[in-house]
Amino acid sequence: MTRLAASLVVVACAASAAYADMDVAARKGYLAGNQHFAAGRFSDALTEYKAAYKIDPDPDILFAIAQTERNLGQCHLALPHFREYLASRTDFPLEVQGPIADCWRQLPPPEANKPCPSGPTPTEVGLPWYKNPASGAVIVGTVGVAVGVGFLFRSSSTRDQADSAQYSDDFDRLLDDATGQRRIGVTFLVTGALLAGGGVAYHYWTKSRSSSPTTALATDGRSILFARSF
């Protein structure tokens, strides 16, 4: 059996089970895609399948998209779609194993030992620490705390000078200066602590959220491994 014939059999098997619950408009596009697929017009089939999938995100349409991409030599796109399709199932059916193994064989050798692509990673993960907004908040907050502490020390020193003043005018002036310095110090101290604490909390939150369930497919050309981590 040729590769195209095998693909037709798999898509036809999926189609027979898909009609019952599929949206009417999506079914029309799905059937049109099947006709193009059977005639070897894979680009036209892919267009029809994608349009149908937008109307009704049925797993069987997604499987047809993956099969069409595989026949177009776009396995870097097909493998993630195969993975999404398998995520909707509780098993790893035999009719899917062959197409996935064929797709892995089409990838360049260095890619064959990597997990199935899962999409772009969060941009914050790849940012240098000095460009990450959270790191900036920690730095600014730390500087704010230091400035606040400096003003509080200066306020204490000015108050000591006021207590030692010889004249009442000097006492009042120095006491006002000490009060103003203390207010500035408290403002910087509280704001800096909030910024630094928020930055640390953000780092912790994003790090803890980065761990999510993943699904991977791998093959050595003779066998297929399907794994899911939580």
N, C-alpha and C positions, 0 to 999 in steps of 0.2 A: 504494500500500500504506500502510495506517495505521500509526501508531507502535506500537500494540499488536500488530498482525499481524507487523510487522517483528521485534519483540522475541520473539514466539512462534517465528518461524523460526530466529532465532539460538540461543535456548535449546534448541530441538529438535535442532539440528545438534550442539550440545555434548553433549546427552543421549545421542545415538546412539553417541558414542565413549566415553562415561563408564561404561556399564554393565559392561563386561568386567572391569575391575579394582576396581570399587567394592564396599565392604563390603555384605553382604546387608541389614542393618538400615538402613544409610545409604541404600541404593538405594530401600528402601521409602519412607523420608521424602522422598527426592528426587523420586520419582514422584508422591507426594501433593502436593508443592510444585508440580510441573508442572501437575497438574490444577487447583489453585487459581489458578495463574498464567494458564492458558488461559481460566478463567472470569472473570478480572479481579479476583479476590480476593487482592490483592497482600500485604496484611498477613498473611493466613493462609499464603500461599506463603512469605513471609519467615520465619515461625515454623518451618515445616517444613524449609526449607533450612538454617537455622541449627542446628536440632537434628541434621540429617543431617551437617552439617559438623563438629559436635563429635564425632561417632562416627568419621567418616572425613574428614580435611581434604583432600579431593580438589579439585584446581584447578577442575574443571568445576562443582562445587557452589559454589565461591567466585564463579565467573563468574555463576552463576544468582542468587546473593545480590546481586551488584552490579547486575545487570539489574533485579531486583525493587526495589531501593532507588532506582534511576533512575526507574522508573515510579511510585514513591511520592513523587517530588519531593525525595528525600534525596540529592542529588548530592554533598553534602559528605561523605557516608559512602560513596557508590558509587565515587567516584574513587580513594580509597586502595585499595579492594578490586579495582578494575580494575588498578591498578598492581601489587598483589600477584600477581594472576593473570598479568600479563605477565612478572613476574619468574620465573615457572615455565616460561616459554617462551623460545625463542631467536629468535622472529620477532615481528612486529606484524601479525597477520592482519587481513584486510579486514573480517571480520564484527565485529571489536572496535572498529575505527576510528570507525564511525558512531555507536554508543552513547556512546563517549567524547566525540566532538565535540558530541553532543546535550547531554551533561551539562555540558560547559564553557559552552555557550550558556545553560543554566539558571542558572548562578551569577551573582551581581551583577557589573556591569561591572568594578569594581576588582579582583575576584578572577580575572577571565579571563586576566590576564597573569602570574599567579603560578604557581609549580610546584604539582604535585599535593600535597596535604597529606600529611605523612609521620608524623604523630603528635606527641606532646608532646616538647619538648626537655628535656635534662637540667636539673634545678632549679638545680644549682650554677652554670650559666652565667649565669642571671639574678640571682644573689644579689649584693647590694652587697659590696664588698671587706671592709667591717668586719663583715659577718655570715657570711662564708665561714670555715669552721673552719680551712682551710689558712692563710688570712691571719692568723687569730688565733694559730696556732702560730708563724708567722714573727715576729709582734710580741712574743709572750711569750718566744720564744726569744732575740730580740735584746735584750730587757730583761734576761733571765737572763745573757747574755754580759756585758752592761755591769755588772751587779751583781757577777758573778764577778771581772771585771777590777778593780773597785773594792776588793773584799776582798783580792785579791792585792797591790794597791798598799798597802793598809792593813797587811797582814801584813809587807810589806817594811819599812814605816816602824816598826812595833812591834819588829821584830827589831833595827833600828838603835838604838832606844831601849834594848833589852835589852843590847846590846853596850856602851852608854854608862852602864849602871846602876852606881851606886856600891856597892850592897849586894847580897849574893848572893840574898836573899829577893826583892828587886825584879827581879833578873835572871831567876830561875826563873819568877816570875809573868808577866813580859813575854814570856818565851820560850814559855810555855804559851799565852798569848793569841795570839802570832804563829802558832803551830802550828794552833790552832783556826780562826783567820781564813783561813789558807791552805787548810785542808780545806774550809771553806765556799766559798771562792772557786773552788777546783777543781770542786766539786760543781755550783755554779751555772754555771760556764763550760762544762762538758761537757754538762749537761742542756740549757742554752740552745742550744748549737751543734746538738745532736741535734734539738731542736724546730724551730729555724729551717731546718736542712737538710731535715728531713722535709716542712715546709710548702712549701718551694721545689720539692722533688721532686714533691710531689703536684700543684702547679700545672702543672708541666711535663708530668706524666703525663696529667692530665685534658685538657690542651690538645691533646696529640698524639693522644689517643684520640678526640677530638671529630670528627676528619676521617674520614668513612666513606663507602663507595659510596652514591650517591643516584641515584634515577630520577625523571625529571620528564616531565610531559605538558603541552603547551600548544597552543592553537589560536587563530586569528584569525577563525574562522567559515568559512574557505574551505579551510584546510589544517591538518594536525595534525603536531606535532613530538614525537617520542619520543626522549629523550636519557638516557644513563646516564653518570655520572661516577665515577671510581675514585680 
